[in-house]
Each structure stands twice: as structure tokens, then as C-alpha cells.
Amino acid sequence: MAYQKCQELNGNVMFKRLREDIDCVFERDPAARNVFEIVTTYPGIHAVILHRMSHSLWNRGWKWLARMLSVFSRWLTGIEIHPGASIGRRFFIDHGMGVVIGETAVIGDDCTLYHGVTLGGTSWDKGKRHPTLGNDVVVGAGAKVLGPITVKDGGRIGSNAVVVKDVPAGATMVGIPGRLVQPKRSTKDQQRAAIAKKIGFDAYGTAEEMPDPVANAIDCMLDHIHAMDSKMEEMCKAMRSMGAELPEKELPELKSCEIGNGETEAENSAERTREPKAGEINS
């Protein structure tokens, strides 16, 4: 009686976990339309389901059968997960082709991996040799996380990064070798962002942690223009203090003017300052 109750409990837990794995796809893939489509066409879901089966066999001592099921999963999905790897709840592999997860890897809850990701080892010694991912970790396409390191809760690994050292909670690692991205919080960076927004400049396809040379050049130009604006204001004040007569209207600061309307304002200014033609004097 107790054995039968235990089986029913395990079955209920298994189906609950399966439902969670399916539901999390809707949260992380806007292309997902319905449960039937996910179950039948998503290789990441197929790989997770088969891994949970092979992992159960592995823990029960059916090593060869677990490996054979893992090989079948790799043939079917292009995703290789060793049956010894421990994977938490609501795990999602998007696209999936080329993903490799080693034997001693440990993955927490609510993690997401993209295609081409490797959670690999750096040693031939037995024992813990693969990464540990905390909860809510995202690993970008093509990234390699190597060795018995830990990516703590909320960590982010950029696409094609090679990470061989621990990642702090909530941090982002990018590049080869992986380097920690520090958030930009200086006044100058905020000023740059505000000015760039005013003039409508946006480095499409780039992020703060992956600067573009053109974006850097634009930043330098914005800094220079803002410095010139400040210097001109100081010069005007100094000249007025010496008795010079200057127009009362001051130039608006670059950071506050609506540059999007610059052409219209320039045209209006030119219209006001141009000399009238002979035929317009009496009109």
C-alpha cells in the first residue's frame, strides 16, 4: 500500500514538473502558440523530458540504459545532456542545437540556455568538473561555461562568451575570456544618454557592455559639443561683465533643446533674419 502511494506521488510530481517545463516556454518564447505545438515541435522540451527520464534511470543504477536514452535524445534533438547532470525546475533550452551539458553540471530553477551553449569541464579528473548555475540564470547563444565554477542567481552570460571564473549574483559576463560588466552610472554617461536621445541617435544592435566604435565616436562628439556650449556661455557672461553689448537671447543648452525640431527652428530663424526683397517692402 505504501509502495503504491509512493508511486502515485512520484507520478504526480513528474507530471507537475512536466507541466511547469511546458508553461515556462510561453513566458520565454513569444513564438509559442499552444501546448500541442510546444510538445510536438520544440526540441528543447523533448531534450528536457528525455533527460528527466534518463536522470531517473541513472540515479537508480541503470547507467547503460540511461546513456542509451541520452544518445537517443542527442540524435533526436541535437542536444547532448549527460544523464548524471542535475537540472532544476522550469528549465528551457531555446532552439537547442549544439547544446552540451556535462555529467557533473548542476542547473537551478528557471534557467534558460540558447543554442550552442556548452557547460563543459576543464579537467580529466573525476569528481566535480562542470559548472553550477544558480536560479534564474541565462546563458546566451554560443557561450562556453567551463570548469567547476558557479554562476550565482540571476547571472547573465553574453553570447559567445567564454567564462572560466565565478559569476556574482545578478552580474553579466561577456567576451573572451569572460569579463564582468560594470553598469554605467556616472553623470557623464547619463548626460550622454539624454543628449543622444534628444538627437534621436540609437546604436541599434549594441548594448552598454558591447560598445560600438561609431557609438564611441558619437559620444566623443556629444561631449565636445556640450563642452563648447558651456564655454560659450561663460564667454558671453565674461564679455557682458566687461561692458560688451550682446543679444539678450541666450543659446539653449544642448541637453535641454528639442533637436528633433532643429530644422524647423533654423528655417524660422533664417526667415526672421533675412533681408526683405524690394517687392516685399510695401507689402
C-alpha positions as semicolon CSV with decimal commas, in nm:
position;residue;x (nm);y (nm);z (nm)
1;M;0,000;0,000;0,000
2;A;0,280;0,239;0,093
3;Y;0,471;0,147;-0,228
4;Q;0,161;0,217;-0,440
5;K;0,110;0,553;-0,269
6;C;0,475;0,640;-0,329
7;Q;0,437;0,557;-0,700
8;E;0,129;0,779;-0,727
9;L;0,316;1,062;-0,555
10;N;0,614;1,028;-0,790
11;G;0,380;1,022;-1,089
12;N;0,200;1,337;-0,975
13;V;0,531;1,516;-0,919
14;M;0,657;1,410;-1,262
15;F;0,350;1,544;-1,444
16;K;0,357;1,864;-1,238
17;R;0,721;1,923;-1,334
18;L;0,641;1,846;-1,697
19;R;0,359;2,100;-1,693
20;E;0,594;2,360;-1,546
21;D;0,852;2,292;-1,817
22;I;0,586;2,348;-2,083
23;D;0,433;2,656;-1,922
24;C;0,769;2,832;-1,891
25;V;0,804;2,824;-2,270
26;F;0,514;3,068;-2,305
27;E;0,696;3,311;-2,075
28;R;1,030;3,298;-2,260
29;D;0,941;3,240;-2,624
30;P;0,690;3,481;-2,782
31;A;0,664;3,249;-3,083
32;A;0,498;2,976;-2,874
33;R;0,127;2,945;-2,958
34;N;-0,018;2,643;-2,779
35;V;0,072;2,337;-2,574
36;F;0,033;2,093;-2,863
37;E;0,280;2,288;-3,075
38;I;0,532;2,303;-2,791
39;V;0,510;1,932;-2,712
40;T;0,541;1,826;-3,076
41;T;0,784;2,077;-3,228
42;Y;1,017;2,210;-2,957
43;P;1,342;2,007;-2,939
44;G;1,433;2,181;-2,613
45;I;1,123;2,034;-2,448
46;H;1,196;1,691;-2,595
47;A;1,551;1,704;-2,458
48;V;1,436;1,807;-2,109
49;I;1,170;1,534;-2,091
50;L;1,412;1,265;-2,207
51;H;1,679;1,391;-1,969
52;R;1,447;1,371;-1,671
53;M;1,379;1,008;-1,764
54;S;1,747;0,923;-1,818
55;H;1,847;1,104;-1,498
56;S;1,596;0,895;-1,303
57;L;1,744;0,577;-1,453
58;W;2,097;0,698;-1,374
59;N;2,014;0,758;-1,009
60;R;1,861;0,409;-0,985
61;G;2,179;0,247;-1,112
62;W;2,065;0,175;-1,470
63;K;2,369;0,355;-1,611
64;W;2,387;0,194;-1,955
65;L;2,016;0,235;-2,021
66;A;2,037;0,597;-1,910
67;R;2,326;0,660;-2,150
68;M;2,140;0,495;-2,437
69;L;1,838;0,718;-2,374
70;S;2,071;1,017;-2,367
71;V;2,222;0,913;-2,702
72;F;1,873;0,881;-2,849
73;S;1,789;1,229;-2,721
74;R;2,101;1,371;-2,885
75;W;2,012;1,200;-3,214
76;L;1,656;1,334;-3,197
77;T;1,721;1,690;-3,079
78;G;2,087;1,777;-3,136
79;I;2,114;1,846;-2,763
80;E;2,356;1,641;-2,552
81;I;2,282;1,622;-2,180
82;H;2,467;1,369;-1,970
83;P;2,219;1,168;-1,759
84;G;2,423;1,249;-1,449
85;A;2,360;1,624;-1,481
86;S;2,120;1,769;-1,225
87;I;1,861;2,009;-1,367
88;G;1,607;2,213;-1,171
89;R;1,252;2,315;-1,245
90;R;1,122;2,522;-1,537
91;F;1,437;2,471;-1,743
92;F;1,417;2,596;-2,103
93;I;1,653;2,537;-2,394
94;D;1,564;2,770;-2,681
95;H;1,643;2,644;-3,034
96;G;1,881;2,396;-2,874
97;M;2,106;2,266;-3,150
98;G;2,460;2,213;-3,026
99;V;2,393;2,244;-2,653
100;V;2,624;2,025;-2,440
101;I;2,578;1,975;-2,064
102;G;2,836;1,767;-1,878
103;E;2,797;1,494;-1,618
104;T;2,860;1,695;-1,301
105;A;2,680;2,011;-1,413
106;V;2,414;2,144;-1,177
107;I;2,141;2,378;-1,303
108;G;1,900;2,561;-1,073
109;D;1,539;2,663;-1,127
110;D;1,412;2,897;-1,401
111;C;1,730;2,883;-1,610
112;T;1,746;2,944;-1,985
113;L;2,007;2,823;-2,234
114;Y;2,028;2,912;-2,602
115;H;2,172;2,714;-2,891
116;G;2,541;2,630;-2,897
117;V;2,591;2,659;-2,521
118;T;2,849;2,434;-2,354
119;L;2,859;2,361;-1,984
120;G;3,188;2,175;-2,002
121;G;3,481;2,059;-1,795
122;T;3,845;2,163;-1,796
123;S;3,992;1,852;-1,635
124;W;4,007;1,478;-1,699
125;D;3,991;1,407;-1,327
126;K;3,678;1,252;-1,185
127;G;3,468;1,450;-0,942
128;K;3,312;1,792;-0,979
129;R;3,445;1,934;-1,305
130;H;3,146;2,111;-1,464
131;P;2,971;2,441;-1,385
132;T;2,694;2,508;-1,136
133;L;2,421;2,751;-1,238
134;G;2,205;2,915;-0,973
135;N;1,842;3,013;-1,017
136;D;1,722;3,243;-1,297
137;V;2,046;3,223;-1,496
138;V;2,052;3,300;-1,870
139;V;2,333;3,177;-2,097
140;G;2,344;3,332;-2,443
141;A;2,392;3,155;-2,775
142;G;2,735;3,002;-2,830
143;A;2,863;3,074;-2,480
144;K;3,107;2,834;-2,313
145;V;3,098;2,800;-1,935
146;L;3,390;2,579;-1,836
147;G;3,515;2,417;-1,519
148;P;3,376;2,372;-1,166
149;I;3,272;2,737;-1,138
150;T;2,948;2,887;-1,008
151;V;2,717;3,128;-1,186
152;K;2,512;3,266;-0,900
153;D;2,143;3,356;-0,900
154;G;2,039;3,596;-1,174
155;G;2,372;3,575;-1,357
156;R;2,387;3,650;-1,729
157;I;2,638;3,513;-1,980
158;G;2,663;3,702;-2,309
159;S;2,656;3,531;-2,646
160;N;2,984;3,360;-2,748
161;A;3,147;3,443;-2,415
162;V;3,400;3,203;-2,263
163;V;3,362;3,201;-1,884
164;V;3,614;3,024;-1,661
165;K;3,560;3,201;-1,329
166;D;3,271;3,254;-1,090
167;V;2,995;3,499;-1,180
168;P;2,847;3,704;-0,893
169;A;2,472;3,718;-0,837
170;G;2,295;3,939;-1,088
171;A;2,615;4,011;-1,282
172;T;2,679;3,990;-1,657
173;M;2,986;3,834;-1,819
174;V;3,081;3,899;-2,180
175;G;3,378;3,848;-2,409
176;I;3,670;3,608;-2,443
177;P;3,782;3,549;-2,177
178;G;3,469;3,646;-1,990
179;R;3,489;3,977;-1,810
180;L;3,249;4,129;-1,563
181;V;3,039;4,413;-1,696
182;Q;3,014;4,712;-1,465
183;P;2,695;4,918;-1,502
184;K;2,746;5,274;-1,620
185;R;2,618;5,514;-1,357
186;S;2,832;5,825;-1,394
187;T;2,683;6,168;-1,454
188;K;2,860;6,193;-1,788
189;D;2,712;5,864;-1,910
190;Q;2,364;5,977;-1,810
191;Q;2,422;6,309;-1,985
192;R;2,536;6,129;-2,299
193;A;2,230;5,910;-2,299
194;A;1,999;6,209;-2,256
195;I;2,163;6,405;-2,538
196;A;2,168;6,105;-2,769
197;K;1,800;6,055;-2,702
198;K;1,732;6,418;-2,789
199;I;1,900;6,393;-3,128
200;G;1,748;6,055;-3,198
201;F;2,074;5,860;-3,200
202;D;2,047;5,494;-3,106
203;A;2,321;5,236;-3,163
204;Y;2,086;4,965;-3,281
205;G;2,201;4,614;-3,207
206;T;2,453;4,714;-2,942
207;A;2,440;4,716;-2,566
208;E;2,628;4,906;-2,299
209;E;2,856;4,610;-2,237
210;M;2,938;4,577;-2,609
211;P;3,033;4,930;-2,725
212;D;3,045;5,011;-3,094
213;P;3,333;5,224;-3,235
214;V;3,087;5,452;-3,412
215;A;2,887;5,488;-3,091
216;N;3,208;5,582;-2,907
217;A;3,285;5,845;-3,172
218;I;2,936;5,990;-3,138
219;D;2,982;6,000;-2,760
220;C;3,305;6,199;-2,803
221;M;3,131;6,444;-3,037
222;L;2,846;6,491;-2,790
223;D;3,094;6,558;-2,510
224;H;3,278;6,811;-2,725
225;I;2,960;6,993;-2,830
226;H;2,840;7,012;-2,473
227;A;3,178;7,149;-2,359
228;M;3,170;7,414;-2,635
229;D;2,818;7,514;-2,531
230;S;2,931;7,561;-2,171
231;K;3,241;7,761;-2,275
232;M;3,038;7,994;-2,498
233;E;2,801;8,067;-2,214
234;E;3,094;8,150;-1,986
235;M;3,248;8,377;-2,254
236;C;2,922;8,565;-2,301
237;K;2,892;8,625;-1,927
238;A;3,253;8,748;-1,910
239;M;3,205;8,985;-2,205
240;R;2,887;9,130;-2,053
241;S;3,070;9,192;-1,727
242;M;3,326;9,396;-1,927
243;G;3,054;9,613;-2,078
244;A;3,010;9,440;-2,412
245;E;2,665;9,461;-2,567
246;L;2,543;9,119;-2,665
247;P;2,199;8,994;-2,766
248;E;1,990;8,916;-2,462
249;K;1,869;8,587;-2,605
250;E;2,098;8,309;-2,491
251;L;2,158;7,989;-2,675
252;P;1,959;7,699;-2,531
253;E;2,163;7,422;-2,376
254;L;2,208;7,118;-2,594
255;K;2,083;6,885;-2,325
256;S;1,750;7,067;-2,299
257;C;1,668;7,181;-2,651
258;E;1,443;6,988;-2,883
259;I;1,692;6,895;-3,151
260;G;1,430;6,696;-3,333
261;N;1,275;7,034;-3,429
262;G;1,612;7,181;-3,523
263;E;1,542;7,212;-3,894
264;T;1,213;7,391;-3,836
265;E;1,368;7,629;-3,583
266;A;1,659;7,701;-3,818
267;E;1,423;7,776;-4,105
268;N;1,215;8,008;-3,885
269;S;1,528;8,186;-3,768
270;A;1,652;8,231;-4,124
271;E;1,310;8,364;-4,225
272;R;1,320;8,624;-3,946
273;T;1,675;8,745;-4,013
274;R;1,686;8,754;-4,393
275;E;1,666;9,097;-4,561
276;P;1,334;9,172;-4,734
277;K;1,331;9,185;-5,111
278;A;1,236;9,500;-5,299
279;G;0,889;9,375;-5,379
280;E;0,819;9,285;-5,020
281;I;0,888;9,628;-4,864
282;N;0,543;9,774;-4,927
283;S;0,352;9,455;-4,867
